[in-house]
Every structure is written in structure tokens, then in C-alpha cells.
């Protein structure tokens, strides 16, 4: 409770030992590169969820699932669920 999506990314990666700065989802998007086959820990980006452009992100955890901050707290969702599939932008990895 209390995280937005980019705040959750900042918290989770820092807890895992990767010292990153706090950015918006667009900022994280600009600091990462696309991957075709995501690994656990890669980023998942979505567009047009509540505003045009990159608007949501999460961390890929395998089996087409990702963990992210939502209105219901930190949850696990599937990239192929109809809502997320419609807004899917891509998998990326930090430079």
C-alpha cells in the first residue's frame, strides 16, 4: 500500500541491491532497452492505461506474469490478461 508503479520499481530494485534513482515510468522507459525474451527481473511497460504514452510498469516474474503496484496494493498480473495485453508496450532491461 502506498506505492505507485514507478515507486515500487525504485523500492524493489534498491532492495535487491541495484542502486537506481527514482524516475517516473517514462523516465525508467528511457533508461532501458528492449528485449524480445524477458528474464525474471526485467521491466514490463504499458501505455495508455490512464494517460497517453508510457503510463504503467512492473517487474517480470516469469510465466507471462509481472508484479506491480496497483490501486489494490502490490499484485501479480498476467501480461496476456485482456486489459494488460491491450496496453502492453514491451519488455525492457536497464542499461
C-alpha positions as CSV (number, residue, x, y, z in Angstrom):
1,X,0.0,0.0,0.0
2,X,1.2,3.5,-0.8
3,X,3.3,2.7,-3.9
4,X,2.7,4.0,-7.3
5,X,4.2,1.8,-10.1
6,X,7.5,3.6,-10.5
7,X,7.9,4.0,-6.8
8,X,7.6,0.2,-6.4
9,X,10.2,-0.3,-9.1
10,X,12.6,2.0,-7.3
11,X,12.0,0.3,-4.0
12,X,12.2,-3.3,-5.3
13,X,15.4,-2.8,-7.3
14,X,17.1,-0.9,-4.4
15,X,16.1,-3.7,-2.0
16,X,17.7,-6.2,-4.5
17,X,21.0,-4.2,-4.4
18,X,20.7,-2.2,-7.6
19,X,21.2,1.4,-6.7
20,X,18.9,3.3,-9.0
21,X,17.4,6.8,-9.0
22,X,13.7,7.4,-8.7
23,X,12.1,8.2,-12.0
24,X,8.6,8.2,-13.5
25,X,7.6,5.2,-15.6
26,X,8.6,7.3,-18.7
27,X,12.0,8.0,-17.1
28,X,12.6,4.3,-16.5
29,X,11.5,3.6,-20.0
30,X,14.1,5.9,-21.4
31,X,16.8,4.3,-19.3
32,X,16.3,0.8,-20.5
33,X,16.4,-1.2,-23.8
34,X,14.0,-3.6,-25.4
35,X,14.4,-7.4,-25.0
36,X,12.5,-10.0,-27.1
37,X,12.7,-12.7,-24.5
38,X,12.4,-11.3,-20.9
39,X,14.2,-12.7,-17.9
40,X,12.9,-12.6,-14.4
41,X,13.6,-9.1,-13.1
42,X,13.2,-7.3,-16.5
43,X,10.8,-4.4,-16.8
44,X,7.3,-4.6,-18.4
45,X,5.9,-1.4,-19.8
46,X,2.3,-0.4,-20.7
47,X,0.9,2.6,-22.5
48,X,-2.4,4.4,-22.4
49,X,-3.6,3.0,-19.1
50,X,-4.7,6.3,-17.6
51,X,-2.9,8.8,-19.9
52,X,-1.3,8.7,-23.4
53,X,2.1,7.2,-23.7
54,X,4.0,5.1,-21.2
55,X,1.8,5.1,-18.1
56,X,2.4,1.9,-16.1
57,X,5.2,-0.6,-15.4
58,X,6.0,-3.7,-13.5
59,X,8.7,-6.4,-12.9
60,X,8.6,-9.6,-15.0
61,X,8.5,-12.7,-12.7
62,X,8.2,-15.4,-15.4
63,X,5.3,-17.4,-17.0
64,X,4.0,-14.1,-18.6
65,X,3.4,-12.7,-15.1
66,X,4.6,-9.5,-13.6
67,X,4.4,-7.8,-10.2
68,X,3.4,-4.2,-9.9
69,X,1.7,-1.6,-7.7
70,X,-2.0,-1.1,-8.4
71,X,-4.9,0.5,-6.7
72,X,-5.2,-2.7,-4.7
73,X,-1.6,-2.7,-3.4
74,X,1.2,-4.7,-4.9
75,X,-0.2,-7.5,-7.0
76,X,0.7,-10.1,-9.6
77,X,-1.0,-9.9,-13.0
78,X,-0.6,-11.7,-16.3
79,X,0.6,-9.8,-19.4
80,X,-1.9,-11.8,-21.5
81,X,-5.0,-10.7,-19.5
82,X,-7.2,-8.8,-21.8
83,X,-6.6,-5.4,-20.1
84,X,-2.8,-5.7,-19.9
85,X,-2.5,-7.2,-23.4
86,X,-4.4,-4.2,-24.9
87,X,-1.9,-1.8,-23.2
88,X,1.3,-3.8,-23.5
89,X,4.2,-1.7,-24.8
90,X,7.2,-4.1,-24.3
91,X,9.8,-5.8,-22.2
92,X,12.9,-3.8,-21.3
93,X,16.1,-4.1,-19.3
94,X,18.1,-1.5,-17.6
95,X,21.3,-0.4,-19.4
